[in-house]
Amino acid sequence: MENTWNTDLYQQQHSFVWQLGQDVIALLAPQPGERILDLGCGTGQLTAAIAAQGATVTGIDADAAMVAQAQQQYPELDFAVADARTFTLPEPVDAVFSNATLHWVNEAEGAIAQIWTALKPGGRFAAEFGGQGNMAQVLAALAETRADLGYGPSQATPWYFPSVGEYATLLEQQGFEVRFATLFDRPTPLTGETGLVDWLQMFAGRFLADIPAEAHPDLRQKIQAKLRSRLYQNGQWFADYRRIRVLAVKPD
């Protein structure tokens, strides 16, 4: 889950990441006085939203720049740099919340085990992340463009997009009771005329890591051109997101 994020680009052009997280907070249903972990807190907007409901929240993220930005924006909250696969807490919490993070964790079993350990008996886990088929059109266009320019298939595998059945099974194998699990399409508006190019710059850099950096801007433009007829509607770019949303409980 090692990433180096451009926090300015993230906040200016990709605010949908946290704006679309409100439904996951509703699924979590935080209660006053609860202790909650925000796993993959990014720049802290959803951490603050959960805290506003009366919970005591700690946010962790693997990226130090994200954590520094979160701490600057919300100095009254606690944030720390930690990895979803290896984090530890001083004591168990009532709930673990995670939005738009777990598709970056290929070692899903390891993350689920850490979440289990972090929870009190009776604690709950509410999450949303990319599911099977997420960004399928964008990834296909990226592969086609690489081939057009004479590059072979990318060897990068930064994302984990499971089916509902696969992920629910992993949760149950850990011991969780899965109370809710769904996979749904969520075409997501991107900001501005360069919305898809900006998305590629922010999130898909690993697929271009073997290509000289000076070629990246032209390659991103070519990918965007391939997708204009499918993902650009009425002056608006959309990302072809498919999301998994889950609620699971650690039995008493």
Buried (B, 14 or more C-beta within 10 A) or exposed (E): BEBEBBBEEBBEBBEBBBEBBEBBBEBBEBEEEBBBBBBBBBBBBBBBBBBEBEBBBBBBBBBEBBBBBBBEBBEEBBBBBBBBBEBEBEEBBBBBBBBBBBBBBEBBEBBBBBBBEBBBEEBBBBBBBBBBBBBEBBBBBBBEBBEEEEBEEBEEEBBBBBEBEBBBEBBEEBEBEBEEBEBEEBEBEBBEEBBBBBBBBBBBBBBBEEBEEEEBEEBBBBBBEBBEEEBBEEEBBBBBBBBBBBBBBBEE
